[in-house]
Amino acid sequence: MRKSEMEKLIKPSDLRAEAQRLIAEGQMPDLGKLLGVVSSVRAKYVPRIMEARENAMGTRSTSVRVQARADRIRAHGLSIRYSR
């Protein structure tokens, strides 16, 4: 990680302080609303990402294809175990 990227990272204590400030000011979004937005974004973009990975698999190695398939399974909330 470059120094400029490290400078942009927020410390846990800073994040906690910002969350407390937002809560105190009544600007913190409701958890249900936040999870709804996350769910809708996942529903929109996961299929697109998986399609792009599938289209790129023709030029990739076998291990990358296996990883892409595992990512697709995980994206649908399932777990996967495999051994070499």
ChimeraX attribute file (.defattr): number of C-alpha atoms within 10 A of each C-alpha:
attribute: neighborCount
match mode: 1-to-1
recipient: residues
	/A:1	5
	/A:2	6
	/A:3	7
	/A:4	8
	/A:5	8
	/A:6	9
	/A:7	8
	/A:8	8
	/A:9	8
	/A:10	10
	/A:11	9
	/A:12	9
	/A:13	9
	/A:14	10
	/A:15	11
	/A:16	12
	/A:17	12
	/A:18	13
	/A:19	14
	/A:20	13
	/A:21	13
	/A:22	13
	/A:23	12
	/A:24	10
	/A:25	9
	/A:26	9
	/A:27	10
	/A:28	14
	/A:29	11
	/A:30	9
	/A:31	9
	/A:32	9
	/A:33	10
	/A:34	11
	/A:35	12
	/A:36	12
	/A:37	12
	/A:38	12
	/A:39	11
	/A:40	10
	/A:41	11
	/A:42	14
	/A:43	13
	/A:44	11
	/A:45	11
	/A:46	14
	/A:47	14
	/A:48	12
	/A:49	13
	/A:50	17
	/A:51	13
	/A:52	11
	/A:53	18
	/A:54	15
	/A:55	10
	/A:56	12
	/A:57	16
	/A:58	10
	/A:59	9
	/A:60	11
	/A:61	9
	/A:62	11
	/A:63	9
	/A:64	13
	/A:65	17
	/A:66	13
	/A:67	11
	/A:68	17
	/A:69	17
	/A:70	16
	/A:71	17
	/A:72	19
	/A:73	14
	/A:74	12
	/A:75	16
	/A:76	12
	/A:77	9
	/A:78	10
	/A:79	10
	/A:80	10
	/A:81	5
	/A:82	6
	/A:83	3
	/A:84	2
